[in-house]
Amino acid sequence: MPESSAGPSHTLSEYESKQRLASLGVPVAVEKLAATADDAARAAEEIGGPVAVKLCGDKIAHKTERNLVRLGVAPGEATRAAAAELLAAARPEDGDVGVLVAQMVSGRRELIAGCVQDPTFGNCVMLGIGGIFAEALADVVFRLVPLSPADAASMIDDLHNQKMLDDFRGEPAVDREALTQVLLGLSRLVESDPQIVSVDLNPLIVSEGRPVAVDALIEVRGE
């Protein structure tokens, strides 16, 4: 369990994190939470197309490190088998778990966004270039909460690699208004709940120009 400077904290499940973000206007991948492998198979059929299948729970923050994510899984038996495998990989310390079945979102560009608490200035919203370029470019900007629409727009304008936001290899330019709404949603989220320690949207995939959160995690104070 992580600990912030203000004491112990814990993460909400990916599903709950996305539900809270979606309620404030942040676009998230279409997804369903399933309790069993059969439920997961039905969810994949309803969503359609290849899906992402993840083990999901309040105490599972690092799925990739534990190999708890399956991508590009076909609906039907393949999803049922993947879900059964993931449920079998749950540990007692994971607590209650389910299987998150999510639409695969494709796009060549990835952004990162989130909220952090600066010990001096307080809550800040962050936006940066993500994916394979994140570490090399280190292109990240911050603004204090609360954000105004002008603040959010200026964050986008202040990224150094503006070409990453323009027309890109046959894909349309990033919808700056949609990205502005993502940043405003993050600001409203931390304003509305003082128990939130951090929010992580990584990646925020640009699909047909629109940013979509395919992974999200909210950290809150308390045991």
Salt bridges, closest charged atoms under 4 A:
GLU14 OE2 - LYS18 NZ 2.72
GLU14 OE2 - LYS54 NZ 2.78
GLU14 OE1 - LYS63 NZ 2.92
GLU31 OE1 - LYS18 NZ 2.79
ASP38 OD1 - ARG80 NE 2.82
ASP39 OD1 - ARG42 NH2 2.45
GLU46 OE1 - LYS32 NZ 3.42
GLU77 OE1 - ARG80 NH1 2.75
GLU85 OE1 - ARG70 NE 3.41
ASP94 OD1 - ARG66 NH1 2.91
ASP157 OD1 - ARG176 NH1 3.02
ASP158 OD2 - ARG143 NH2 2.44
GLU171 OE2 - ARG108 NE 3.84
GLU171 OE1 - ARG109 NH2 3.55
ASP175 OD2 - ARG210 NH1 3.74
ASP193 OD2 - ARG20 NH2 2.81
